Amino acid sequence: MTPTPVAAAGSDRLAPAAPPPAMIELRRVTRQFAVKRDVVALDSVSLVIPRAEMVAVIGPSGSGKSTLLNLVGGLDRPTSGDVVVDGAAFAGLSDDALTRVRRDKIGFIFQFFNLLPTLTSLENVGLPLHLRGWPRRKVDDRARELLTLVQLGNRLTHLPEELSGGERQRVAIARALSIYPPILLADEPTGNLDTRTGDEILALIRDLHDRLGSTVVIVTHDMTVANSCQRTIALRDGRIVEDRRR
């Protein structure tokens, strides 16, 4: 909820509203890889993403988009600087503690779905909850609820090979939402889909963002996707070159 401006003491003027709390913060983050030569994927990037904002990250291949997403998702650690998610500074966390942050706070949507081919839609969506020790009935109820939410209530027992690309991405989205994460990270979620299906998936992500209030970060080459977000951050050579809100 947006804070209501209040009058400053002794004045008829309204004090400015407090900014929304940060959900994601990068503090002078650098990520360098040593291959045949040192490659700087991110170069001293500082960034704040407020709670419940929907952000697109764009830029040419090699600009640092996926590196940024992996660092925010705790799949990688920076060479220097720090990543803070919902008040938790990653630099101070053990690997086990970082795994718990990923498990409890972050949902991932990938371009190539990453569904287990021998599991049904219901089983794929329920897998993260089984890993958390939920009882079978509770897992199945949540998975069924989410598949219905993404309009796949009639595909519960289908294997991935029995689904279209768009349906597989819907299953992947349902799986990402299984814990109702406060943060949803999407890496080219429409990149492996035709235009019509991609538009449907984008509309679904926007609808879920509006309903659940998650902070959403989407890495994309598609300007249609970027222009649908509240904010667009452009990267080039590991640095932010543009940051605009609509």
Beta strands, then each sheet from edge to edge (+ up, - down):
strand 1: 22-34
strand 2: 38-50
strand 3: 54-58
strand 4: 80-85
strand 5: 88-89
strand 6: 106-109
strand 7: 183-187
strand 8: 215-219
strand 9: 231-236
strand 10: 239-245
sheet 1: 2+ 1- 4+ 5-
sheet 2: 6+ 7+ 8+ 3+ 9+ 10-
end
